[in-house]
């Protein structure tokens, strides 16, 4: 009802308002989508005059955000685009009063559907409904022209195939490969946003394989693509690239969060650089997790991931090769938790399960369950896992004569090692005694 009330303000002023794009597409497909984009024949200035609170979020391109009855509505004026010299943004936009002109500038037929916000009437000028029935992603007009205007549309096509389980119309499919190199002009942020929508779908493998088949992967993630054809043997029947893609898919099937899915996609990308073949034909990938971490760090920086996301993903990649066995001492478990971080344990276990499933099709839940139970006991007991968990700190050490500086850091590290092996040692009196002896040895 609020949308109709919102539209009534435009109607009363002699303007029209339409819901356009993904919300209409998804409504026709029976998919929940509460992200509404509106388009109107009113200019941005005319929209601003209709409402009390309007934010000029993208007024240069005709977009304002209207605050109406507790909701925010993004409204864009009907427009046509000028030339795209940077393959990203039109050099200039021209406001028009014609919905048909606005819809034909859009990327795909299934996204060029509009619904009258007052009456609900569906406007389909490019047979988008027909393509929805055929489950096809088809560029509007000449696909070479559409992708030349904004090369990110190539990745968007992969995303819609992934999300909707559609196929791509042949001419659109061919144009994607022909113009894939233009993606090198696209900013890291825009590529990241589309890539994450693929990774966070239910079936990222479909979109990632499409990216590989059309030469897109080698443009946006060349480090990942370099694993194509790099055999592994041993327990692995797939090459490095396929294994990474399958691990990402397995993470999705485990309903893992974005950082785990991204780590799964990149966890073995360092293998091609460290692969060595022995005389008996066995491949080794010594410390590949560190090389994978290094390359992943470069990718995450290029794609402008946040520092927190970057740290989480790299931590998972760096530690994904742990090999727990029942004979681990309690101290070894504590050191494992301290190295990984308590907040990252659950995600690391999800990455391990995704890795296993990509290799063998099954997951070893029992081993991880045992390790999880041991970690939970350590948490309940409140065992020290970092220097800040010790019963003494730098001030206590200064009180017994240890000056600030490198020696104090060494002593605190040794005290932590002591209490990881024997938590009962974590008392102020005992640690001060041990610290005094260590200080004497250091002098």
C-alpha positions in Angstrom: 0.0 0.0 0.0 2.9 2.4 0.8 4.2 2.1 -2.8 0.8 3.0 -4.2 0.6 6.0 -1.8 4.1 7.0 -2.9 3.1 6.7 -6.6 -0.1 8.7 -5.9 2.1 11.8 -5.2 3.5 11.5 -8.7 0.1 10.9 -10.2 -1.4 13.9 -8.5 1.3 16.1 -10.0 0.8 14.7 -13.5 3.9 12.4 -13.5 4.2 8.7 -13.8 6.2 6.2 -11.6 7.3 2.7 -12.4 9.1 -0.1 -10.5 11.8 -1.3 -12.9 14.4 -4.0 -13.2 15.2 -6.8 -10.8 12.2 -6.4 -8.5 9.8 -6.9 -11.4 11.8 -9.8 -12.8 12.0 -11.5 -9.5 8.3 -10.9 -8.8 7.4 -12.6 -12.1 9.7 -15.5 -11.1 8.2 -15.8 -7.6 11.5 -14.8 -6.0 11.5 -12.5 -2.9 13.0 -9.1 -3.6 12.4 -6.1 -1.5 15.0 -3.9 -3.3 12.8 -1.6 -5.4 14.2 0.7 -8.1 11.8 3.4 -9.4 11.9 5.4 -12.6 9.9 8.4 -13.5 9.3 11.1 -16.2 9.8 13.8 -13.5 13.2 15.4 -13.5 15.3 15.2 -10.3 14.3 18.8 -9.5 10.6 18.1 -10.0 10.9 15.0 -7.6 12.7 17.2 -5.0 9.8 19.6 -5.2 7.2 16.9 -4.6 8.6 15.7 -1.2 9.8 17.2 2.0 12.9 15.0 2.4 15.0 14.1 -0.6 18.7 13.1 -0.7 20.5 13.9 -4.0 22.4 10.6 -3.9 23.2 10.5 -7.6 21.6 13.6 -9.0 24.2 13.9 -11.8 22.8 10.7 -13.3 19.2 11.5 -12.4 18.9 9.6 -9.1 17.5 10.9 -5.8 16.5 9.1 -2.7 13.1 10.0 -1.3 12.2 9.5 2.4 8.5 8.8 2.5 6.5 7.3 5.4 9.5 5.8 7.1 10.9 4.2 3.9 13.6 5.2 1.4 12.9 5.1 -2.3 15.5 5.5 -5.0 14.0 7.3 -7.9 15.8 7.8 -11.3 14.5 10.0 -14.1 13.9 8.4 -17.5 17.1 8.9 -19.4 19.2 8.0 -22.4 23.0 7.6 -22.1 25.7 9.3 -24.1 28.8 7.5 -25.3 30.9 5.3 -23.0 34.5 6.1 -23.6 35.8 4.3 -20.4 33.6 1.2 -20.8 32.1 2.0 -17.4 30.1 5.1 -17.3 28.3 7.2 -19.9 30.1 10.5 -20.6 26.7 12.2 -20.3 23.1 11.4 -19.6 20.0 13.0 -21.1 16.7 13.2 -19.3 13.7 12.2 -21.4 10.0 11.9 -20.8 9.7 8.5 -22.6 9.8 5.2 -20.8 10.6 3.3 -24.0 13.8 5.3 -24.4 14.8 4.6 -20.8 14.2 0.8 -21.0 16.1 0.3 -24.2 19.4 1.6 -22.6 19.3 -1.3 -20.0 21.5 -4.4 -20.1 19.3 -7.5 -20.5 15.7 -8.1 -21.6 14.8 -9.7 -18.3 15.9 -6.5 -16.6 14.0 -4.1 -18.9 10.6 -4.9 -17.4 8.6 -2.2 -15.7 5.5 -2.2 -13.5 3.3 0.9 -13.2 3.6 1.7 -9.5 -0.1 2.8 -9.3 -1.8 0.1 -11.3 0.6 -2.8 -11.3 0.5 -3.1 -15.1 3.6 -4.8 -16.5 5.4 -3.0 -19.4 7.5 -5.3 -21.5 9.0 -3.7 -24.6 11.8 -6.2 -25.2 10.1 -9.6 -24.8 11.6 -10.0 -21.3 8.7 -12.1 -20.2 9.3 -14.5 -23.1 13.0 -14.8 -22.1 11.9 -15.4 -18.5 9.8 -18.3 -19.7 12.7 -19.6 -21.8 15.1 -19.0 -18.9 17.5 -17.0 -21.1 19.8 -14.1 -20.4 19.7 -12.0 -23.6 21.3 -8.6 -24.2 19.0 -5.8 -25.4 19.8 -5.0 -29.1 23.4 -5.6 -30.1 25.3 -7.4 -27.3 28.6 -6.1 -28.5 27.3 -2.6 -28.1 25.8 -3.3 -24.7 29.0 -4.8 -23.3 31.2 -2.1 -25.0 29.2 0.5 -23.1 29.8 -1.1 -19.7 32.0 -4.2 -19.6 30.8 -5.0 -16.1 27.6 -6.3 -17.8 29.7 -9.3 -18.8 30.0 -10.2 -15.1 26.4 -9.3 -14.5 25.4 -11.9 -17.1 27.4 -14.5 -15.2 25.7 -13.5 -12.0 22.2 -13.8 -13.4 23.0 -17.2 -14.8 24.2 -18.2 -11.4 21.3 -16.7 -9.4 18.5 -17.7 -11.7 19.9 -20.9 -13.2 19.4 -19.5 -16.7 21.3 -20.0 -19.9 22.8 -17.3 -22.1 21.5 -16.5 -25.6 24.1 -17.5 -28.2 25.0 -14.0 -29.6 25.2 -12.7 -26.0 27.4 -15.7 -25.1 29.8 -15.0 -28.0 30.0 -11.3 -27.2 31.0 -12.0 -23.6 34.1 -13.9 -24.7 34.9 -11.4 -27.5 34.9 -8.4 -25.1 36.0 -10.0 -21.8 39.4 -8.1 -22.0 37.5 -4.9 -21.5 36.9 -6.0 -17.9 40.4 -4.8 -17.2 39.0 -1.2 -17.4 36.6 -1.9 -14.6 37.4 -0.8 -11.0 38.2 -3.5 -8.4 35.2 -2.5 -6.3 32.7 -3.1 -9.0 34.3 -6.4 -9.9 34.3 -7.4 -6.3 30.6 -6.6 -5.8 29.6 -8.8 -8.8 32.0 -11.6 -7.9 30.7 -11.8 -4.3 27.1 -12.0 -5.6 28.2 -15.0 -7.5 30.1 -16.6 -4.6 27.2 -16.0 -2.2 24.6 -17.6 -4.4 23.5 -21.2 -4.0 25.4 -22.4 -7.0 28.6 -20.4 -7.5 30.2 -23.2 -9.5 27.8 -22.4 -12.4 28.9 -18.8 -12.7 32.6 -19.5 -12.1 32.6 -22.2 -14.8 30.9 -19.7 -17.2 33.6 -17.2 -16.3 36.3 -19.7 -17.1 34.7 -20.8 -20.4 34.3 -17.3 -21.7 37.9 -16.2 -20.8 36.6 -13.9 -18.0 38.4 -15.6 -15.1 41.8 -15.0 -16.6 41.0 -11.3 -16.8 39.6 -10.7 -13.3 41.3 -13.5 -11.3 44.4 -14.6 -13.3 46.0 -16.2 -10.3 43.0 -18.5 -9.9 42.9 -19.2 -13.7 46.5 -20.3 -13.7 45.6 -23.5 -12.0 43.8 -24.7 -15.1 45.4 -27.9 -16.3 47.8 -28.1 -13.3 47.5 -31.7 -12.2 47.9 -32.8 -8.6 47.6 -36.7 -8.5 47.5 -38.4 -5.2 44.2 -37.9 -3.5 43.2 -35.2 -6.0 41.6 -36.3 -9.3 41.0 -32.7 -10.4 43.4 -30.0 -11.5 44.1 -27.1 -9.2 41.6 -24.7 -10.7 38.7 -27.3 -10.7 39.5 -28.2 -7.1 39.3 -24.5 -6.0 36.0 -24.1 -7.8 34.6 -27.2 -6.3 35.7 -26.1 -2.8 33.9 -22.9 -3.3 30.8 -24.8 -4.3 31.1 -27.1 -1.3 31.4 -24.1 1.0 28.1 -22.8 -0.5 26.4 -26.2 0.1 27.6 -25.9 3.7 25.9 -22.4 3.8 29.3 -20.9 4.8 29.7 -17.2 5.1 31.3 -15.0 2.4 34.8 -15.1 3.9 34.8 -18.9 3.9 33.5 -19.1 0.3 36.2 -16.6 -0.8 38.9 -18.5 1.1 37.8 -21.8 -0.4 38.0 -20.3 -3.9 41.6 -19.0 -3.3 42.9 -21.5 -0.7 45.1 -23.5 -3.2 45.9 -20.8 -5.8 49.6 -20.9 -4.9 50.1 -24.5 -5.9 51.2 -23.9 -9.5 54.1 -21.8 -8.3 55.4 -24.3 -5.8 54.7 -27.6 -7.5 57.6 -30.0 -7.8 57.7 -33.5 -9.3 59.8 -36.3 -7.7 61.6 -38.9 -9.7 58.7 -41.4 -9.1 56.2 -38.9 -10.6 54.7 -37.7 -7.4 53.8 -34.0 -7.2 54.5 -32.0 -4.0 53.3 -28.6 -3.0 55.4 -27.7 0.0 54.1 -24.7 2.0 51.6 -23.9 -0.8 49.3 -22.3 1.8 51.8 -19.5 2.3 52.1 -18.9 -1.4 48.3 -19.0 -1.7 48.1 -16.5 1.2 50.5 -14.2 -0.6 48.6 -14.3 -3.9 45.3 -14.0 -2.2 46.5 -10.9 -0.4 47.3 -9.3 -3.8 43.8 -10.2 -5.1 41.9 -8.9 -2.1 43.9 -5.7 -2.2 43.2 -5.3 -6.0 39.5 -5.9 -5.4 39.3 -3.5 -2.5 38.1 -5.9 0.2 38.0 -4.3 3.6 40.9 -4.8 6.0 38.8 -7.0 8.3 37.6 -9.2 5.4 41.1 -9.5 4.1 42.5 -10.5 7.5 39.8 -13.1 8.0 40.3 -14.7 4.5 44.1 -14.7 4.7 44.0 -16.3 8.2 41.8 -19.1 6.9 44.0 -19.7 3.9 47.2 -19.6 6.0 45.9 -22.2 8.5 43.8 -24.5 6.2 46.5 -27.2 6.2 46.3 -28.2 9.9 46.4 -31.9 10.6 44.7 -32.8 13.9 45.0 -36.2 15.4 43.8 -37.6 18.7 47.3 -37.7 20.1 47.6 -33.9 20.1 48.5 -32.7 23.6 46.3 -30.2 25.3 49.1 -27.7 24.8 49.1 -28.4 21.1 45.3 -27.7 21.0 45.8 -24.4 22.9 48.6 -23.3 20.5 46.4 -24.2 17.6 43.5 -22.0 19.0 46.0 -19.2 19.8 47.4 -19.3 16.3 44.1 -19.3 14.5 42.1 -17.2 16.9 39.0 -18.3 18.7 36.7 -16.3 16.5 38.0 -18.0 13.3 37.8 -21.6 14.4 34.3 -22.3 13.2 35.0 -20.8 9.8 38.3 -22.7 9.5 36.4 -25.9 10.2 33.9 -25.0 7.4 36.8 -24.4 5.0 38.3 -27.8 6.0 35.0 -29.5 5.3 34.6 -27.8 1.9 38.2 -28.8 1.0 37.5 -32.4 1.9 34.3 -32.5 0.0 36.0 -31.0 -3.1 38.6 -33.8 -2.9 36.6 -36.9 -2.0 33.0 -35.9 -2.1 32.6 -36.6 1.7 33.5 -34.8 4.9 35.3 -36.0 8.1 32.9 -34.5 10.6 34.0 -36.9 13.4 37.6 -35.6 13.6 36.5 -32.0 13.7 33.9 -32.8 16.3 36.5 -34.2 18.6 38.8 -31.2 18.1 35.8 -28.9 18.6 35.0 -30.6 21.9 38.5 -30.2 23.2 38.6 -26.5 22.2 35.3 -26.0 24.0 36.7 -27.4 27.2 39.7 -25.1 26.9 37.2 -22.2 26.6 35.2 -23.3 29.6 38.3 -23.7 31.7 39.4 -20.2 30.7 42.9 -21.3 29.7 45.4 -18.6 28.6 45.6 -18.3 24.8 47.4 -15.0 24.5 49.7 -12.8 26.6 46.7 -10.7 27.7 45.3 -13.8 29.4 48.3 -14.2 31.7 47.9 -13.5 35.4 50.7 -10.8 35.2 51.4 -8.1 32.7 54.2 -5.6 31.9 53.6 -3.5 35.0 54.0 -6.6 37.2 57.3 -7.4 35.5 58.6 -3.9 35.9 57.8 -4.2 39.7 60.2 -7.1 39.9 62.9 -5.3 38.0 62.3 -6.2 34.3 62.7 -3.1 32.2 60.4 -2.3 29.3 61.8 -3.5 26.0 62.6 -6.6 23.9 63.6 -8.7 27.0 60.2 -8.1 28.5 58.5 -9.3 25.3 60.6 -12.4 25.3 59.7 -13.2 28.9 56.0 -12.7 28.3 56.2 -15.0 25.3 58.0 -17.7 27.4 55.4 -17.3 30.2 52.6 -17.9 27.7 54.4 -21.0 26.4 54.6 -22.2 30.0 50.9 -21.8 30.9 49.9 -23.3 27.5 51.6 -26.5 28.6 50.4 -26.3 32.2 47.5 -23.9 32.9 48.0 -24.3 36.6 51.1 -22.2 36.4 49.0 -19.1 35.5 49.1 -17.4 38.9 50.7 -14.1 39.7 53.1 -15.6 42.3 54.3 -18.5 40.1 54.7 -16.4 36.9 56.7 -13.7 38.8 59.0 -16.5 40.1 59.4 -17.9 36.6 59.9 -14.4 35.1 62.7 -13.6 37.6 64.6 -16.7 36.7 64.2 -16.0 33.0 65.4 -12.5 33.4 68.5 -13.7 35.2 69.3 -16.1 32.3 68.8 -13.3 29.8 71.3 -11.2 31.6 
